């Protein structure tokens, strides 16, 4: 499989932190970076699933939209507001 981390999808904006900082993501690469470097909690079933789906999307085994949807579910689990 060919690795492709720039697979785009419709943008999602998340409200992170107490300051209400916004983070807009619209690619599998951005989802991976957000989950692995900036996510406020590193546990939870939806978080783990989002990391897995993101890896699958990078490898071409899942569509980019699957990473987007997994991110939204992980955000709900973590109590992060999502603006679509």
PyMOL Python script that loads the backbone (N, CA, C, O; Angstrom):
from pymol import cmd

cmd.read_pdbstr("""\
ATOM      1  N   UNK A   1       0.831  -1.195   0.000  1.00  0.00           N
ATOM      2  CA  UNK A   1       0.000   0.000   0.000  1.00  0.00           C
ATOM      3  C   UNK A   1       0.868   1.249   0.000  1.00  0.00           C
ATOM      4  O   UNK A   1       1.929   1.279   0.625  1.00  0.00           O
ATOM      5  N   UNK A   2       0.424   2.250  -0.686  1.00  0.00           N
ATOM      6  CA  UNK A   2       1.145   3.502  -0.736  1.00  0.00           C
ATOM      7  C   UNK A   2       0.694   4.411   0.399  1.00  0.00           C
ATOM      8  O   UNK A   2      -0.503   4.605   0.615  1.00  0.00           O
ATOM      9  N   UNK A   3       1.659   4.965   1.120  1.00  0.00           N
ATOM     10  CA  UNK A   3       1.348   5.845   2.234  1.00  0.00           C
ATOM     11  C   UNK A   3       1.040   7.243   1.712  1.00  0.00           C
ATOM     12  O   UNK A   3       1.807   7.803   0.929  1.00  0.00           O
ATOM     13  N   UNK A   4      -0.091   7.806   2.150  1.00  0.00           N
ATOM     14  CA  UNK A   4      -0.498   9.136   1.728  1.00  0.00           C
ATOM     15  C   UNK A   4      -1.106   9.858   2.918  1.00  0.00           C
ATOM     16  O   UNK A   4      -2.256   9.607   3.279  1.00  0.00           O
ATOM     17  N   UNK A   5      -0.333  10.763   3.532  1.00  0.00           N
ATOM     18  CA  UNK A   5      -0.803  11.440   4.733  1.00  0.00           C
ATOM     19  C   UNK A   5      -1.573  12.717   4.451  1.00  0.00           C
ATOM     20  O   UNK A   5      -2.162  13.289   5.368  1.00  0.00           O
ATOM     21  N   UNK A   6      -1.586  13.182   3.204  1.00  0.00           N
ATOM     22  CA  UNK A   6      -2.231  14.446   2.889  1.00  0.00           C
ATOM     23  C   UNK A   6      -3.654  14.279   2.383  1.00  0.00           C
ATOM     24  O   UNK A   6      -4.198  15.185   1.752  1.00  0.00           O
ATOM     25  N   UNK A   7      -4.248  13.155   2.647  1.00  0.00           N
ATOM     26  CA  UNK A   7      -5.587  12.871   2.132  1.00  0.00           C
ATOM     27  C   UNK A   7      -6.603  13.850   2.731  1.00  0.00           C
ATOM     28  O   UNK A   7      -6.895  13.780   3.925  1.00  0.00           O
ATOM     29  N   UNK A   8      -7.145  14.760   1.911  1.00  0.00           N
ATOM     30  CA  UNK A   8      -8.047  15.799   2.423  1.00  0.00           C
ATOM     31  C   UNK A   8      -9.482  15.316   2.620  1.00  0.00           C
ATOM     32  O   UNK A   8      -9.907  14.306   2.060  1.00  0.00           O
ATOM     33  N   UNK A   9     -10.211  16.077   3.437  1.00  0.00           N
ATOM     34  CA  UNK A   9     -11.638  15.860   3.678  1.00  0.00           C
ATOM     35  C   UNK A   9     -12.248  17.199   4.085  1.00  0.00           C
ATOM     36  O   UNK A   9     -11.508  18.149   4.338  1.00  0.00           O
ATOM     37  N   UNK A  10     -13.587  17.302   4.156  1.00  0.00           N
ATOM     38  CA  UNK A  10     -14.198  18.566   4.590  1.00  0.00           C
ATOM     39  C   UNK A  10     -13.686  18.968   5.979  1.00  0.00           C
ATOM     40  O   UNK A  10     -13.612  18.138   6.886  1.00  0.00           O
ATOM     41  N   UNK A  11     -13.341  20.225   6.129  1.00  0.00           N
ATOM     42  CA  UNK A  11     -12.716  20.720   7.361  1.00  0.00           C
ATOM     43  C   UNK A  11     -13.610  20.552   8.591  1.00  0.00           C
ATOM     44  O   UNK A  11     -14.837  20.625   8.520  1.00  0.00           O
ATOM     45  N   UNK A  12     -12.941  20.325   9.711  1.00  0.00           N
ATOM     46  CA  UNK A  12     -13.568  20.258  11.030  1.00  0.00           C
ATOM     47  C   UNK A  12     -12.793  21.222  11.919  1.00  0.00           C
ATOM     48  O   UNK A  12     -11.563  21.244  11.888  1.00  0.00           O
ATOM     49  N   UNK A  13     -13.502  22.015  12.708  1.00  0.00           N
ATOM     50  CA  UNK A  13     -12.858  22.925  13.650  1.00  0.00           C
ATOM     51  C   UNK A  13     -13.196  22.480  15.059  1.00  0.00           C
ATOM     52  O   UNK A  13     -14.361  22.278  15.399  1.00  0.00           O
ATOM     53  N   UNK A  14     -12.157  22.331  15.878  1.00  0.00           N
ATOM     54  CA  UNK A  14     -12.332  21.911  17.259  1.00  0.00           C
ATOM     55  C   UNK A  14     -11.938  23.052  18.191  1.00  0.00           C
ATOM     56  O   UNK A  14     -11.037  23.831  17.881  1.00  0.00           O
ATOM     57  N   UNK A  15     -12.612  23.147  19.327  1.00  0.00           N
ATOM     58  CA  UNK A  15     -12.294  24.147  20.334  1.00  0.00           C
ATOM     59  C   UNK A  15     -11.495  23.431  21.414  1.00  0.00           C
ATOM     60  O   UNK A  15     -12.024  22.594  22.145  1.00  0.00           O
ATOM     61  N   UNK A  16     -10.208  23.775  21.503  1.00  0.00           N
ATOM     62  CA  UNK A  16      -9.307  23.091  22.430  1.00  0.00           C
ATOM     63  C   UNK A  16      -8.872  24.018  23.554  1.00  0.00           C
ATOM     64  O   UNK A  16      -8.629  25.205  23.337  1.00  0.00           O
ATOM     65  N   UNK A  17      -8.779  23.469  24.743  1.00  0.00           N
ATOM     66  CA  UNK A  17      -8.245  24.209  25.881  1.00  0.00           C
ATOM     67  C   UNK A  17      -9.239  25.147  26.508  1.00  0.00           C
ATOM     68  O   UNK A  17     -10.313  25.422  25.972  1.00  0.00           O
ATOM     69  N   UNK A  18      -8.839  25.629  27.669  1.00  0.00           N
ATOM     70  CA  UNK A  18      -9.694  26.535  28.438  1.00  0.00           C
ATOM     71  C   UNK A  18      -9.788  27.910  27.796  1.00  0.00           C
ATOM     72  O   UNK A  18     -10.748  28.642  28.034  1.00  0.00           O
ATOM     73  N   UNK A  19      -8.807  28.265  26.989  1.00  0.00           N
ATOM     74  CA  UNK A  19      -8.784  29.582  26.345  1.00  0.00           C
ATOM     75  C   UNK A  19      -9.687  29.645  25.121  1.00  0.00           C
ATOM     76  O   UNK A  19      -9.860  30.714  24.535  1.00  0.00           O
ATOM     77  N   UNK A  20     -10.260  28.524  24.732  1.00  0.00           N
ATOM     78  CA  UNK A  20     -11.118  28.491  23.560  1.00  0.00           C
ATOM     79  C   UNK A  20     -10.347  28.573  22.254  1.00  0.00           C
ATOM     80  O   UNK A  20     -10.846  29.100  21.260  1.00  0.00           O
ATOM     81  N   UNK A  21      -9.126  28.048  22.262  1.00  0.00           N
ATOM     82  CA  UNK A  21      -8.331  28.033  21.032  1.00  0.00           C
ATOM     83  C   UNK A  21      -8.976  27.119  20.007  1.00  0.00           C
ATOM     84  O   UNK A  21      -9.492  26.053  20.344  1.00  0.00           O
ATOM     85  N   UNK A  22      -8.940  27.544  18.764  1.00  0.00           N
ATOM     86  CA  UNK A  22      -9.528  26.773  17.679  1.00  0.00           C
ATOM     87  C   UNK A  22      -8.435  26.026  16.929  1.00  0.00           C
ATOM     88  O   UNK A  22      -7.318  26.517  16.764  1.00  0.00           O
ATOM     89  N   UNK A  23      -8.783  24.837  16.486  1.00  0.00           N
ATOM     90  CA  UNK A  23      -7.865  24.055  15.652  1.00  0.00           C
ATOM     91  C   UNK A  23      -8.673  23.514  14.479  1.00  0.00           C
ATOM     92  O   UNK A  23      -9.614  22.743  14.671  1.00  0.00           O
ATOM     93  N   UNK A  24      -8.307  23.916  13.272  1.00  0.00           N
ATOM     94  CA  UNK A  24      -9.015  23.479  12.061  1.00  0.00           C
ATOM     95  C   UNK A  24      -8.192  22.390  11.400  1.00  0.00           C
ATOM     96  O   UNK A  24      -6.997  22.567  11.165  1.00  0.00           O
ATOM     97  N   UNK A  25      -8.822  21.269  11.102  1.00  0.00           N
ATOM     98  CA  UNK A  25      -8.137  20.168  10.429  1.00  0.00           C
ATOM     99  C   UNK A  25      -8.928  19.773   9.186  1.00  0.00           C
ATOM    100  O   UNK A  25     -10.159  19.767   9.189  1.00  0.00           O
ATOM    101  N   UNK A  26      -8.190  19.441   8.117  1.00  0.00           N
ATOM    102  CA  UNK A  26      -8.863  18.996   6.898  1.00  0.00           C
ATOM    103  C   UNK A  26      -8.041  17.961   6.138  1.00  0.00           C
ATOM    104  O   UNK A  26      -8.191  17.803   4.926  1.00  0.00           O
ATOM    105  N   UNK A  27      -7.162  17.250   6.868  1.00  0.00           N
ATOM    106  CA  UNK A  27      -6.413  16.168   6.232  1.00  0.00           C
ATOM    107  C   UNK A  27      -6.080  15.097   7.261  1.00  0.00           C
ATOM    108  O   UNK A  27      -6.079  15.345   8.467  1.00  0.00           O
ATOM    109  N   UNK A  28      -5.804  13.929   6.768  1.00  0.00           N
ATOM    110  CA  UNK A  28      -5.432  12.817   7.645  1.00  0.00           C
ATOM    111  C   UNK A  28      -4.165  13.175   8.418  1.00  0.00           C
ATOM    112  O   UNK A  28      -4.061  12.865   9.605  1.00  0.00           O
ATOM    113  N   UNK A  29      -3.208  13.820   7.767  1.00  0.00           N
ATOM    114  CA  UNK A  29      -1.975  14.235   8.440  1.00  0.00           C
ATOM    115  C   UNK A  29      -2.278  15.145   9.630  1.00  0.00           C
ATOM    116  O   UNK A  29      -1.705  14.970  10.705  1.00  0.00           O
ATOM    117  N   UNK A  30      -3.166  16.106   9.446  1.00  0.00           N
ATOM    118  CA  UNK A  30      -3.520  17.022  10.528  1.00  0.00           C
ATOM    119  C   UNK A  30      -4.233  16.306  11.667  1.00  0.00           C
ATOM    120  O   UNK A  30      -4.030  16.645  12.833  1.00  0.00           O
ATOM    121  N   UNK A  31      -5.062  15.323  11.344  1.00  0.00           N
ATOM    122  CA  UNK A  31      -5.713  14.537  12.391  1.00  0.00           C
ATOM    123  C   UNK A  31      -4.667  13.785  13.207  1.00  0.00           C
ATOM    124  O   UNK A  31      -4.721  13.779  14.437  1.00  0.00           O
ATOM    125  N   UNK A  32      -3.720  13.154  12.524  1.00  0.00           N
ATOM    126  CA  UNK A  32      -2.667  12.407  13.224  1.00  0.00           C
ATOM    127  C   UNK A  32      -1.868  13.320  14.139  1.00  0.00           C
ATOM    128  O   UNK A  32      -1.608  12.977  15.293  1.00  0.00           O
ATOM    129  N   UNK A  33      -1.481  14.472  13.633  1.00  0.00           N
ATOM    130  CA  UNK A  33      -0.717  15.419  14.443  1.00  0.00           C
ATOM    131  C   UNK A  33      -1.519  15.864  15.666  1.00  0.00           C
ATOM    132  O   UNK A  33      -0.987  15.916  16.775  1.00  0.00           O
ATOM    133  N   UNK A  34      -2.777  16.179  15.467  1.00  0.00           N
ATOM    134  CA  UNK A  34      -3.634  16.621  16.567  1.00  0.00           C
ATOM    135  C   UNK A  34      -3.774  15.531  17.622  1.00  0.00           C
ATOM    136  O   UNK A  34      -3.600  15.787  18.813  1.00  0.00           O
ATOM    137  N   UNK A  35      -4.088  14.316  17.184  1.00  0.00           N
ATOM    138  CA  UNK A  35      -4.293  13.219  18.135  1.00  0.00           C
ATOM    139  C   UNK A  35      -3.018  12.851  18.889  1.00  0.00           C
ATOM    140  O   UNK A  35      -3.066  12.580  20.089  1.00  0.00           O
ATOM    141  N   UNK A  36      -1.896  12.840  18.207  1.00  0.00           N
ATOM    142  CA  UNK A  36      -0.665  12.346  18.818  1.00  0.00           C
ATOM    143  C   UNK A  36       0.144  13.419  19.544  1.00  0.00           C
ATOM    144  O   UNK A  36       0.957  13.091  20.408  1.00  0.00           O
ATOM    145  N   UNK A  37      -0.061  14.684  19.213  1.00  0.00           N
ATOM    146  CA  UNK A  37       0.760  15.725  19.824  1.00  0.00           C
ATOM    147  C   UNK A  37      -0.019  16.736  20.651  1.00  0.00           C
ATOM    148  O   UNK A  37       0.553  17.356  21.547  1.00  0.00           O
ATOM    149  N   UNK A  38      -1.301  16.922  20.381  1.00  0.00           N
ATOM    150  CA  UNK A  38      -2.029  18.010  21.033  1.00  0.00           C
ATOM    151  C   UNK A  38      -3.315  17.579  21.740  1.00  0.00           C
ATOM    152  O   UNK A  38      -4.034  18.422  22.279  1.00  0.00           O
ATOM    153  N   UNK A  39      -3.609  16.292  21.744  1.00  0.00           N
ATOM    154  CA  UNK A  39      -4.869  15.826  22.330  1.00  0.00           C
ATOM    155  C   UNK A  39      -4.780  15.916  23.847  1.00  0.00           C
ATOM    156  O   UNK A  39      -3.758  15.537  24.420  1.00  0.00           O
ATOM    157  N   UNK A  40      -5.823  16.407  24.514  1.00  0.00           N
ATOM    158  CA  UNK A  40      -5.748  16.614  25.971  1.00  0.00           C
ATOM    159  C   UNK A  40      -5.740  15.327  26.806  1.00  0.00           C
ATOM    160  O   UNK A  40      -5.273  15.338  27.945  1.00  0.00           O
ATOM    161  N   UNK A  41      -6.244  14.233  26.260  1.00  0.00           N
ATOM    162  CA  UNK A  41      -6.239  12.954  26.976  1.00  0.00           C
ATOM    163  C   UNK A  41      -5.758  11.860  26.032  1.00  0.00           C
ATOM    164  O   UNK A  41      -6.086  11.862  24.845  1.00  0.00           O
ATOM    165  N   UNK A  42      -4.988  10.937  26.562  1.00  0.00           N
ATOM    166  CA  UNK A  42      -4.452   9.868  25.717  1.00  0.00           C
ATOM    167  C   UNK A  42      -5.057   8.523  26.094  1.00  0.00           C
ATOM    168  O   UNK A  42      -4.364   7.508  26.163  1.00  0.00           O
ATOM    169  N   UNK A  43      -6.338   8.537  26.331  1.00  0.00           N
ATOM    170  CA  UNK A  43      -7.033   7.294  26.655  1.00  0.00           C
ATOM    171  C   UNK A  43      -8.464   7.398  26.148  1.00  0.00           C
ATOM    172  O   UNK A  43      -8.903   8.446  25.674  1.00  0.00           O
ATOM    173  N   UNK A  44      -9.165   6.304  26.259  1.00  0.00           N
ATOM    174  CA  UNK A  44     -10.549   6.265  25.805  1.00  0.00           C
ATOM    175  C   UNK A  44     -10.675   5.429  24.543  1.00  0.00           C
ATOM    176  O   UNK A  44      -9.791   5.435  23.686  1.00  0.00           O
ATOM    177  N   UNK A  45     -11.765   4.724  24.444  1.00  0.00           N
ATOM    178  CA  UNK A  45     -11.997   3.841  23.307  1.00  0.00           C
ATOM    179  C   UNK A  45     -12.043   4.594  21.982  1.00  0.00           C
ATOM    180  O   UNK A  45     -11.480   4.135  20.988  1.00  0.00           O
ATOM    181  N   UNK A  46     -12.704   5.739  21.960  1.00  0.00           N
ATOM    182  CA  UNK A  46     -12.830   6.504  20.714  1.00  0.00           C
ATOM    183  C   UNK A  46     -11.489   7.125  20.306  1.00  0.00           C
ATOM    184  O   UNK A  46     -11.186   7.234  19.118  1.00  0.00           O
ATOM    185  N   UNK A  47     -10.693   7.529  21.297  1.00  0.00           N
ATOM    186  CA  UNK A  47      -9.359   8.064  20.993  1.00  0.00           C
ATOM    187  C   UNK A  47      -8.503   6.988  20.326  1.00  0.00           C
ATOM    188  O   UNK A  47      -7.894   7.227  19.284  1.00  0.00           O
ATOM    189  N   UNK A  48      -8.462   5.818  20.926  1.00  0.00           N
ATOM    190  CA  UNK A  48      -7.670   4.720  20.377  1.00  0.00           C
ATOM    191  C   UNK A  48      -8.178   4.343  18.983  1.00  0.00           C
ATOM    192  O   UNK A  48      -7.384   4.095  18.076  1.00  0.00           O
ATOM    193  N   UNK A  49      -9.483   4.302  18.820  1.00  0.00           N
ATOM    194  CA  UNK A  49     -10.067   3.980  17.517  1.00  0.00           C
ATOM    195  C   UNK A  49      -9.690   5.043  16.484  1.00  0.00           C
ATOM    196  O   UNK A  49      -9.406   4.713  15.333  1.00  0.00           O
ATOM    197  N   UNK A  50      -9.684   6.307  16.884  1.00  0.00           N
ATOM    198  CA  UNK A  50      -9.338   7.387  15.951  1.00  0.00           C
ATOM    199  C   UNK A  50      -7.885   7.273  15.500  1.00  0.00           C
ATOM    200  O   UNK A  50      -7.584   7.491  14.326  1.00  0.00           O
ATOM    201  N   UNK A  51      -6.990   6.938  16.410  1.00  0.00           N
ATOM    202  CA  UNK A  51      -5.585   6.761  16.042  1.00  0.00           C
ATOM    203  C   UNK A  51      -5.459   5.603  15.050  1.00  0.00           C
ATOM    204  O   UNK A  51      -4.729   5.704  14.064  1.00  0.00           O
ATOM    205  N   UNK A  52      -6.166   4.510  15.312  1.00  0.00           N
ATOM    206  CA  UNK A  52      -6.120   3.343  14.427  1.00  0.00           C
ATOM    207  C   UNK A  52      -6.672   3.673  13.043  1.00  0.00           C
ATOM    208  O   UNK A  52      -6.051   3.337  12.035  1.00  0.00           O
ATOM    209  N   UNK A  53      -7.819   4.320  12.984  1.00  0.00           N
ATOM    210  CA  UNK A  53      -8.434   4.672  11.705  1.00  0.00           C
ATOM    211  C   UNK A  53      -7.556   5.664  10.949  1.00  0.00           C
ATOM    212  O   UNK A  53      -7.460   5.600   9.723  1.00  0.00           O
ATOM    213  N   UNK A  54      -6.927   6.567  11.662  1.00  0.00           N
ATOM    214  CA  UNK A  54      -6.033   7.529  11.028  1.00  0.00           C
ATOM    215  C   UNK A  54      -4.869   6.807  10.355  1.00  0.00           C
ATOM    216  O   UNK A  54      -4.508   7.133   9.224  1.00  0.00           O
ATOM    217  N   UNK A  55      -4.290   5.845  11.031  1.00  0.00           N
ATOM    218  CA  UNK A  55      -3.204   5.062  10.446  1.00  0.00           C
ATOM    219  C   UNK A  55      -3.699   4.311   9.215  1.00  0.00           C
ATOM    220  O   UNK A  55      -3.014   4.277   8.192  1.00  0.00           O
ATOM    221  N   UNK A  56      -4.872   3.716   9.305  1.00  0.00           N
ATOM    222  CA  UNK A  56      -5.441   3.006   8.155  1.00  0.00           C
ATOM    223  C   UNK A  56      -5.646   3.947   6.975  1.00  0.00           C
ATOM    224  O   UNK A  56      -5.389   3.579   5.829  1.00  0.00           O
ATOM    225  N   UNK A  57      -6.114   5.170   7.259  1.00  0.00           N
ATOM    226  CA  UNK A  57      -6.326   6.147   6.188  1.00  0.00           C
ATOM    227  C   UNK A  57      -4.998   6.568   5.563  1.00  0.00           C
ATOM    228  O   UNK A  57      -4.925   6.772   4.351  1.00  0.00           O
ATOM    229  N   UNK A  58      -3.963   6.698   6.363  1.00  0.00           N
ATOM    230  CA  UNK A  58      -2.642   7.036   5.827  1.00  0.00           C
ATOM    231  C   UNK A  58      -2.137   5.954   4.881  1.00  0.00           C
ATOM    232  O   UNK A  58      -1.471   6.244   3.888  1.00  0.00           O
ATOM    233  N   UNK A  59      -2.458   4.716   5.198  1.00  0.00           N
ATOM    234  CA  UNK A  59      -2.001   3.592   4.391  1.00  0.00           C
ATOM    235  C   UNK A  59      -2.922   3.292   3.213  1.00  0.00           C
ATOM    236  O   UNK A  59      -2.632   2.416   2.398  1.00  0.00           O
ATOM    237  N   UNK A  60      -4.028   4.021   3.127  1.00  0.00           N
ATOM    238  CA  UNK A  60      -4.954   3.829   2.020  1.00  0.00           C
ATOM    239  C   UNK A  60      -5.966   2.724   2.252  1.00  0.00           C
ATOM    240  O   UNK A  60      -6.717   2.372   1.342  1.00  0.00           O
ATOM    241  N   UNK A  61      -5.998   2.171   3.457  1.00  0.00           N
ATOM    242  CA  UNK A  61      -6.928   1.093   3.772  1.00  0.00           C
ATOM    243  C   UNK A  61      -8.281   1.609   4.246  1.00  0.00           C
ATOM    244  O   UNK A  61      -9.223   0.832   4.398  1.00  0.00           O
ATOM    245  N   UNK A  62      -8.383   2.920   4.481  1.00  0.00           N
ATOM    246  CA  UNK A  62      -9.647   3.544   4.885  1.00  0.00           C
ATOM    247  C   UNK A  62      -9.726   4.898   4.190  1.00  0.00           C
ATOM    248  O   UNK A  62      -8.696   5.517   3.923  1.00  0.00           O
ATOM    249  N   UNK A  63     -10.930   5.361   3.896  1.00  0.00           N
ATOM    250  CA  UNK A  63     -11.065   6.668   3.249  1.00  0.00           C
ATOM    251  C   UNK A  63     -10.747   7.796   4.238  1.00  0.00           C
ATOM    252  O   UNK A  63     -10.881   7.606   5.447  1.00  0.00           O
ATOM    253  N   UNK A  64     -10.334   8.950   3.748  1.00  0.00           N
ATOM    254  CA  UNK A  64     -10.036  10.075   4.630  1.00  0.00           C
ATOM    255  C   UNK A  64     -11.220  10.460   5.517  1.00  0.00           C
ATOM    256  O   UNK A  64     -11.037  10.875   6.662  1.00  0.00           O
ATOM    257  N   UNK A  65     -12.422  10.321   4.989  1.00  0.00           N
ATOM    258  CA  UNK A  65     -13.610  10.680   5.761  1.00  0.00           C
ATOM    259  C   UNK A  65     -13.754   9.818   7.006  1.00  0.00           C
ATOM    260  O   UNK A  65     -14.344  10.262   7.991  1.00  0.00           O
ATOM    261  N   UNK A  66     -13.228   8.598   6.987  1.00  0.00           N
ATOM    262  CA  UNK A  66     -13.277   7.737   8.172  1.00  0.00           C
ATOM    263  C   UNK A  66     -12.447   8.335   9.293  1.00  0.00           C
ATOM    264  O   UNK A  66     -12.839   8.259  10.457  1.00  0.00           O
ATOM    265  N   UNK A  67     -11.313   8.927   8.966  1.00  0.00           N
ATOM    266  CA  UNK A  67     -10.478   9.593   9.973  1.00  0.00           C
ATOM    267  C   UNK A  67     -11.206  10.820  10.528  1.00  0.00           C
ATOM    268  O   UNK A  67     -11.141  11.101  11.725  1.00  0.00           O
ATOM    269  N   UNK A  68     -11.890  11.535   9.659  1.00  0.00           N
ATOM    270  CA  UNK A  68     -12.662  12.705  10.093  1.00  0.00           C
ATOM    271  C   UNK A  68     -13.753  12.305  11.079  1.00  0.00           C
ATOM    272  O   UNK A  68     -13.897  12.915  12.139  1.00  0.00           O
ATOM    273  N   UNK A  69     -14.516  11.280  10.725  1.00  0.00           N
ATOM    274  CA  UNK A  69     -15.601  10.824  11.605  1.00  0.00           C
ATOM    275  C   UNK A  69     -15.066  10.277  12.922  1.00  0.00           C
ATOM    276  O   UNK A  69     -15.666  10.502  13.972  1.00  0.00           O
ATOM    277  N   UNK A  70     -13.944   9.562  12.880  1.00  0.00           N
ATOM    278  CA  UNK A  70     -13.344   9.031  14.109  1.00  0.00           C
ATOM    279  C   UNK A  70     -12.865  10.170  15.000  1.00  0.00           C
ATOM    280  O   UNK A  70     -12.980  10.090  16.223  1.00  0.00           O
ATOM    281  N   UNK A  71     -12.331  11.229  14.399  1.00  0.00           N
ATOM    282  CA  UNK A  71     -11.904  12.398  15.163  1.00  0.00           C
ATOM    283  C   UNK A  71     -13.096  13.035  15.871  1.00  0.00           C
ATOM    284  O   UNK A  71     -12.995  13.409  17.039  1.00  0.00           O
ATOM    285  N   UNK A  72     -14.203  13.159  15.186  1.00  0.00           N
ATOM    286  CA  UNK A  72     -15.399  13.760  15.772  1.00  0.00           C
ATOM    287  C   UNK A  72     -15.889  12.929  16.960  1.00  0.00           C
ATOM    288  O   UNK A  72     -16.277  13.482  17.989  1.00  0.00           O
ATOM    289  N   UNK A  73     -15.870  11.610  16.819  1.00  0.00           N
ATOM    290  CA  UNK A  73     -16.285  10.742  17.932  1.00  0.00           C
ATOM    291  C   UNK A  73     -15.319  10.857  19.111  1.00  0.00           C
ATOM    292  O   UNK A  73     -15.749  10.880  20.264  1.00  0.00           O
ATOM    293  N   UNK A  74     -14.019  10.929  18.828  1.00  0.00           N
ATOM    294  CA  UNK A  74     -13.023  11.076  19.893  1.00  0.00           C
ATOM    295  C   UNK A  74     -13.188  12.424  20.599  1.00  0.00           C
ATOM    296  O   UNK A  74     -13.015  12.517  21.815  1.00  0.00           O
ATOM    297  N   UNK A  75     -13.517  13.451  19.842  1.00  0.00           N
ATOM    298  CA  UNK A  75     -13.738  14.765  20.442  1.00  0.00           C
ATOM    299  C   UNK A  75     -14.938  14.742  21.382  1.00  0.00           C
ATOM    300  O   UNK A  75     -14.892  15.313  22.472  1.00  0.00           O
ATOM    301  N   UNK A  76     -16.004  14.084  20.959  1.00  0.00           N
ATOM    302  CA  UNK A  76     -17.189  13.975  21.818  1.00  0.00           C
ATOM    303  C   UNK A  76     -16.834  13.239  23.108  1.00  0.00           C
ATOM    304  O   UNK A  76     -17.252  13.639  24.195  1.00  0.00           O
ATOM    305  N   UNK A  77     -16.068  12.171  22.981  1.00  0.00           N
ATOM    306  CA  UNK A  77     -15.649  11.404  24.152  1.00  0.00           C
ATOM    307  C   UNK A  77     -14.825  12.259  25.111  1.00  0.00           C
ATOM    308  O   UNK A  77     -14.959  12.129  26.328  1.00  0.00           O
ATOM    309  N   UNK A  78     -13.970  13.134  24.571  1.00  0.00           N
ATOM    310  CA  UNK A  78     -13.080  13.961  25.386  1.00  0.00           C
ATOM    311  C   UNK A  78     -13.738  15.273  25.834  1.00  0.00           C
ATOM    312  O   UNK A  78     -13.122  16.059  26.553  1.00  0.00           O
ATOM    313  N   UNK A  79     -14.982  15.510  25.414  1.00  0.00           N
ATOM    314  CA  UNK A  79     -15.667  16.743  25.795  1.00  0.00           C
ATOM    315  C   UNK A  79     -15.182  17.965  25.027  1.00  0.00           C
ATOM    316  O   UNK A  79     -15.284  19.090  25.515  1.00  0.00           O
ATOM    317  N   UNK A  80     -14.658  17.746  23.834  1.00  0.00           N
ATOM    318  CA  UNK A  80     -14.157  18.828  22.984  1.00  0.00           C
ATOM    319  C   UNK A  80     -15.269  19.255  22.027  1.00  0.00           C
ATOM    320  O   UNK A  80     -15.884  18.419  21.365  1.00  0.00           O
ATOM    321  N   UNK A  81     -15.516  20.538  21.961  1.00  0.00           N
ATOM    322  CA  UNK A  81     -16.548  21.057  21.057  1.00  0.00           C
ATOM    323  C   UNK A  81     -16.062  21.004  19.612  1.00  0.00           C
ATOM    324  O   UNK A  81     -14.899  21.283  19.320  1.00  0.00           O
ATOM    325  N   UNK A  82     -16.976  20.641  18.717  1.00  0.00           N
ATOM    326  CA  UNK A  82     -16.668  20.532  17.304  1.00  0.00           C
ATOM    327  C   UNK A  82     -17.589  21.447  16.526  1.00  0.00           C
ATOM    328  O   UNK A  82     -18.802  21.456  16.734  1.00  0.00           O
ATOM    329  N   UNK A  83     -16.991  22.226  15.614  1.00  0.00           N
ATOM    330  CA  UNK A  83     -17.756  23.079  14.710  1.00  0.00           C
ATOM    331  C   UNK A  83     -17.519  22.556  13.308  1.00  0.00           C
ATOM    332  O   UNK A  83     -16.373  22.473  12.867  1.00  0.00           O
ATOM    333  N   UNK A  84     -18.580  22.203  12.600  1.00  0.00           N
ATOM    334  CA  UNK A  84     -18.442  21.628  11.266  1.00  0.00           C
ATOM    335  C   UNK A  84     -18.884  22.599  10.196  1.00  0.00           C
ATOM    336  O   UNK A  84     -18.834  22.275   9.010  1.00  0.00           O
TER     337      UNK A  84
END
""", "prot")
cmd.dss("prot")
cmd.show_as("cartoon", "prot")
cmd.util.cbc("prot")
cmd.orient("prot")
